[in-house]
């Protein structure tokens, strides 16, 4: 029998946003280093919940963050 494979980064994002932060649809969240290991999961989880996601990262990662679902003021 195979054990399920879980990402530590994904579980960290889930725990921070939903278990500890109790993020709900319609709320706003700021995710720093959103193009990093935990950040990429945090952006997607927050969007799946229905939150507005403001995300920080370097200039070369801005398009990547929008592809993940981060909101933009553009």
Protein Blocks (a to p, Z undefined) as FASTA:
>chain_A
ZZddddfklmmmmmmmmmmnopaehiacddehklbmklmmmmmmmmmnopacdddddfkl
mmmmmmnopacfZZ
